[in-house]
């Protein structure tokens, strides 16, 4: 009796999703918002949530990956990483996440691993590459208050808040071809207290979109052949119903699939 050959299971591109670190009750937990995991699946990839790691773990983790998605979070990047003291001690920090995501970003660039970064992740990239953050955008003129109103229902918190102006000559304009209005803009949500001003942008990054007040809303990397896109807004929120979000996730998924095609395992 001959055994029937088993067909290999097709492997989707694997995307690492670093977890945040949080105390729930009296115990430490690793947490990731479901919406980010769902976004990876919408990109056609397989999410792999990574708990607390170290900088030494990064090469091994990247050897498993075809892409990385850096999530948003209630916590902020510790300002010591861009040479400042903490402005508001009441706001949450996650130094354990900083300790390995900042090296992870630099190694993603070195290995040309596709990288999509949202909100905190957007800020992490800028800091990892030597840029700075405005710790309280609402206190730094001429910028508006970009925070959401936590007293409102979540649908309103994540609702469209303002337009963003696309800067031509980069990757975002062609990526969103047909989805940008006659003023080269589209609307996004806004749920952040910290931000990146043009004067604080790291070298190695280019501006892709600006808020009406001049704050950076999107940037890309300058490394040829490397997908690196940072977004200050939250495209993962109800992404399946948002054509802009789906176009962004599909572009990321395509880059991860290309990376998978170059992997030897």
N, C-alpha and C positions, 0 to 999 in steps of 0.2 A: 504494500500500500504506500503510495507516494504522498508526501505531505504537500499541501497546497501552499504556494509561495504567498507571503504576506506583503502587500504593497506598502512601501514606506509612506508614512503620514506627511503630507506637505507641511513645511514649517513656515509659519508667518514670520516676518521680521520681529525680533524681540526688542522691546523698548524698556529701558530701566526707568523707574519712577521712584526717586528718593523719597523716603518717608520723613515726616517731621517727628519731633520728640516732645511728648506732652505727659504731664501727670494727670491721671484720671483717678480721683479718690486718693488713695495712698500708694498707688503703684505707677511706675513709668510705662508708657505705651509708645509704640510706633504707629503713627496715623497718616493716612492719605485720604483726601476727599474722593468719594466715588466718581464725581464728575470728571476728574482727571483720568482715572482708569477707563471710564467710558469713552473719553476723547481718544485715547490710544486705540481702542477697538474701532472707533469710527474711522481712524486713519488706516485701518486694515492691518494693524499690528497686534502683537501679543504683549500685554503689559506684564512687567515683572517688578513688583514693589520691593524695594531694597530697604531693610531696616538700618539702624545705626551702623555705619561703617567707619573705616579710617582711611587716611590718605594712602596707606600702604595697600589697602584692598582695591584701590581704584583700577590698577592694570588688570587684575583678575576679573573684576566686574565688567570692564569694557570688553574683555575677550569673549564674554557671553552675549554682547549686545550689538544690535544694529542701529540703535538710536537711544537718545536720552530725552525725557521730558521733565523739565524742572517746574514744579508746581508753585502756585501761590500758597500763602499761609498767613495766619494772623500774626506770626512772628516777623521781626525785621532782621536784616543782616546786622551783626554787631558793628557799630561805627568805628571800633578800633581798627578794622580792616581797611578803612580809608582815612585814618589819622585823626579821628574826632572822638570826643567824649560823648556819652549817652545824653541826648537832649531831653528825653522824657522817660524817666525810670519806670513809669507805670505801664509802658508798652512792652509786650512780650518779646523776648529774644530767644534764639535757638543756636547757641554757639556750637553745639555738637553737630548740627547740620552744616553750619559754616565750615567746620573743620574738615569735612571731606567733599562737600559740593564745590567749593572754590578750586581745590586741586582737580576735581573731576572735570570742571569746565575747561581748564587749561589742557588737560589730557585729551578731551574730546576734540579740541582744535588740533592738537598735534597728530591725532590719529584720524582726523577728518570723519569723526562719528557725528551723524546728524543730531542737531540739538535744537529743540524747541523750548522756549522759556516763557513762563507766564507770571506776571506780577512780581512776587518775590524772586522768582527765577530770573526774570528780566533784570532786576536789580543786582542779583548775585553775579550775573555775567559781567555787568559793568564794573563791579567791585573786583572780581577775580582778575580782570585785565588792567587794573590800575586806575579805574575811574572813581568818581565820588557820587554820593547821594545827597539830596536835600532831605533832611530828617523830618521836617515839618513843612510841607509844601504850602499849607494854608497860612503860614507865618512869613513866607518868603515872597514878597512882591516881585514881579507883577502877577504871580500865579494865583489862580482861583483855588477854592477848597475842592479837592478831588475825592474826598472821603464820601462814603455812602452814609445814609441815615439809618442807623441800626434799629430805630423804632418803627421803621416801615416794614411791610411784608417783604419777603425775600424777592418776590417777583419785581417789586419796585426798586429794591436795592440794586438788582442786576439789570434793570431796564436801561434803555439807551439814555445816556447823560449828555453827550456832546459829540460833535463831529471831530474827525481827524483829517488833517490835510496830508495827502500822500506826496512824498518827495520823489520826483521822477529821476530816472537814471539808476535805480536800484532794482531789487528783486520783487518788491511788493506790488508795484504798479502792473507789471506783466502777469503776476500771479493772480491778481484780482481783476483782470481785464473783463470788462462788461458789468462789473459790480460796483464801480465807482461812478459817482454822479458827475455832472458837467463842471462842477467846481473842484474835481479831483479829490472828493472827500466821501466819507461814509461815517455812520454813527456807531459809537461804542459805549459800553458801560464804564463806570468809574468807581473804584472801591479801594483807593490807595491813599495813604497819608504821606508816604515818601515818594521820591521821584528822581528823575535824571534830567538835569538842565543841559542844554548844548555845551555849556562851558565845562561840565563835569563828565562828558562822554570820554570813555577810554579810547586810546589809540587802538586801531585794529577793528573798529566798529564804524558803521556809517548810518546816518539818520535815514529812516524809511518813512516816518510819519510824525506829525506834530499835532498837539492839541491847539485849540485857538489861542491859548495864552502862551504858547511857545514851548511848553514842556514836551519832552520826547515821549512819544507813544509807541514807537516801534523802531528797532534797529536791526541791522544784519551784520554778518561778519565780512571782512575783506579778504579772507583766505580763499584763493581760487579753488573751485571744486568742492567747497565745504558748505553744507546747509547749516546755517546758524541764524535763527530768527528769534528775536526777543520782542514780546508784546506786553505792554503795561496793562492793557485791559484783560478781560476774562472771556476769551473766545470759547472756552469749554462749556460755558453756561448755556444749556439747551442748544448745543451746537447743531444737533440734527435738524433744527428748524431755522438755522441761520446760514444763508448761502455763503457769506464771507467766512464764517468759521469753518464750514465744510471745505471750502477751497483751500484754506490754510492747512487744515489737517490732512487733506489729500496730498498736498505738496510735500508735507513732512513724511507721510507714509511712502510716497514715491521715492524720496531720498533714502529712507530706511531700507526699502526693497532693493535699491541699487547697491547700498552698502552690503546687504545680505548676499547679493550676487558676487561680491568680491571677497567674501569670507571663505576660508578653506574648510570650515567645519560644517 
